[in-house]
């Protein structure tokens, strides 16, 4: 009997649950381990070196959970640490980047928008993707300051959250943006509010499905699907969640997204310094 080896995912907080949901919907037979680094959230304003060091700590923790693949379900951590994680760990590491390529291919106005954190824009990954795929296209970038904090506070549709989104989105829409890439997984949890504000003026690109398909491709190429024994682990415990911060919001949201009762969120790495 071979126990299932889980897929690991981590984010600075609860935002990466949007990626977790897409992965588990596409691969329902797979077990997962999700880590929300809420004690150090948000990552966006932090120095890239600090995010890189913190990502390595979390990566080692997920390896201790016997994960066979890790999804860096955070644009800022991907920008800061994707290369260093791949150099350190032998298992596959999948990261995120703003959807500039599909936005540039789909635009009719020649104007695309990217809403992301400061850390994402500072990373070489964003600059490389922009230079490679957005030649001849005007890229309008806005830092979504304060949005991650609103999501972490559970303020998904609060007036203050809508005001922030309007502050960032309306100038881009006025400039003729017809494709909008969201460069932070926290923003995906604000999708209903974002689509309300955009009101059909632009296509909002959700990277979650593309990431899930990449996970499926990599697993097919490496360990095969599914990598588990159906009798080894009960369904209700195939998904485990960890946080470095307060567990309640993560607990509530995971139960809602999973559509079933999940085990209590476990607090881990809460005393671990980022260096």
N, C-alpha and C positions, 0 to 999 in steps of 0.2 A: 504494500500500500504506500503510495507516494503522496505526501501532503502537497497541497497547492502552494506554489511560490507566488507571492503577491506582486502587483505593480505598485511602485511607490510614487507618490506625487507630493510636491510641497509648494507652498506660496508664503508670502509674508503674512497672510491672514486667511480669511474665508474666501477671497476672490477666486482662488484656484478650484473651488468646488464647481464652478461652471465647466471647467475642463474635466474634473472627476465625473460629473454627470454625463457628459458626452462619451467618455471612455467606457463607463459602466453600461450605458445604453447600447453601445456598439458591441461590447464584449461582456455580456451578462454572466458568462461562466467564470470570469476572472475575479480573483480576490484583489483587494487594494489595501494600501496603508497610506493615509493622508496626514501630512503634518502642516499645521498652521502656525507660523512663527509670530503670533500676535503680540508677544512681549516686545518684539523689535519692529513692529509695524508702525508706520509705513517704511518700506525700503527706499522709496523714491528719493527723498532728500539726503540719504546717507551716502558717504563716500563709497565708490565702487569697491575699494579694497575691503571695506567692512562687510559689504554685502557678499563679496567673494568668500571671505573667511567664514561668515555665518552659513553660507550655502554648503561649504565643505563639511561643517559640523553636522548639518542636517543630513547631508548625503551619507555620512558615516553611520548616523543613527538608522537610516532606512536600510543600509546594508546589514545592520545588526538584526533587522526585521526579516532578513533573507529575501529582500526584493530582487527580482530578476531584471528589472528595468526601472528607471527613474524618469519621471516627467517633471521638469522644472516649470511648474504651472504659474509662472510669474515672469512678466516681460523684463522687469528690472533685474531680477536674479539671472535671467538668461543672458542679458546684455553684459552683466558683470562677471559671470562665473561659468558659462557654458563650456568654454574651452578648457578651463582649469579642472572642472569636474570630469570631463572626458579624459583628460590626461591622468587623473588620479585613479579613476575607477574603471574596472574592466567590463562592467555591464553596460548596456546601451543607455545613453542619456539623451533625452529629447527635450528641446527647449522651444521657446516661443519668440516670434518677432512680429512687429506690426505688418499687416497684410498690404504692404505697399505694392507688391507685384500684381496681385489680382485687381487692386484698386486702379493702378496705372493702365492695366489692360482693358478695364471696363469703362473708364471715364469717357464721356462724350464732350464734356466742357473743357477738358484739359486741366481741371483743378480737382485735387484730392485733399482730404483732410486726415490728420492723424492726431488723436487725443491720447496722450500718454503721460507718464511720470517724467520728472527731470532725469532720473537715473537711466531710463530707457533711451532718451534722446542723447545722453552723454556717451552711451556705449558705442563701440566700434561696429557692432552688429547692425544698428540702425543706419549708421552712415554708409556702410558697405551696401546694404539693401537699397537705400535711396539712390546711391550713385549707379548701381547696377541696373535697376529696373525703372527709375523715374525720369530718365532723360527725356526732355521735351515736355514734361508734365510739371505744373506748378504744385508743390507740396506745401500745404498750410499746416503748421504744427502749433499745437496748444498744450501747455502743461496743465493737467487737471488738478491743480492744488486744492486740497481739502476733500476731494471726492472719496479717496480711500478711507479717510477717517469717518466720513458719513456712512459708508457701507459697513465698516467695522462696528459702528454704533447701531446698526440695524435700521438706519434712516433711509430706506430704499426709495420712498416716495414722499419724503418730507419737503415742505416748501423751501427750506434752506438748500436741500440737495437740488431741487429743480432750478433754483436761482443760480447756483454755481454752474450747472449744465448749460443754462441759457447764456451765461456770461462767456462760456468757452465755445459753444456751438454756433450761436447766431452770427458772430462775425465771419466764420468760415462759410456758413450757408449764404450769407450776403455776398461773399466773394465768388460764388458760383461753384462751390464744391458739390459734386454729385456722387462721390464715393467717400465714405467715412470709415477709417480703420481705427479700431479701439486697441490701444497699445498697453492695456492693463486689464488683467482678468477681473479685478474688482468692478470695472466698468460694465462688464457683461451682466452683472447682477442688477444693473440699472437699465437694462435693455428696454423694458416697457416705457420708462420715462424718457429715455433717449429717443425712441421711435415716435413718441408723442410730440416731442419738441421738433424733431426733424420733419415730421408730417409729410413724408413722401418726397421731400426735396432732394434727398440723397439716399443711397443704399448703404445701410450700416453693415459692415463686414464682421461676422462672428467667426473667430479662428477655431472655436472649440471642436467643430466637426472635423476640420482638417487635421488637428492634432490627434484626435481619436483614430482617424484612418492611418496616420503615420505610426501610431502605437501598434495597430493591427499589422501593418506591413513589416515592421521591425520584428515583432514576435514571430511572424510567419517565417522570417528569414533566419531567426536565431534558435529559439527554443521550441517553436511550433505552437499550435493552438489546438485544444486548451492544454495548459501545463499544470494539470491538477487531477486528483482522484476524487470523483464525485462523492465517495463515501468517507473522505478524510476529514472534511470540515463542514459543519452545519451551515446552511445558507445564511442564517441570521448573524453569524460571526465572520463572514467572509470579508467584511469591510470594517477596518479599525481606524479610529481617528485620534490624533494626538495634537496638542497645542502647547505652546510655551506661555500662553496667557490665560485669560479666564475662559472656561470651557462652555459657558451657557449658550452664547449665540451660535457657536459651532454646533453644539448639540441640537439646538432647535432646527437649524438650517439643514443639517445632514438628515435628520428624520424626515423633514419635509421633502427634500430632493430625492431621497432613497425610496420614499413611499413605504417604508417599513421601520420597525423599531430597530435602532442600531445600538450596539453596546455603549456604555458611558464613555464620553471623551476622556482620554487620559492626558494628564499634564506631564510634560517631559521637557528636559533641557531648559527649564525656566530659570535655573541658576547659572547656566553656562554663558560665560562672556563671549562676545562675538569674536574675540581673538584668542 
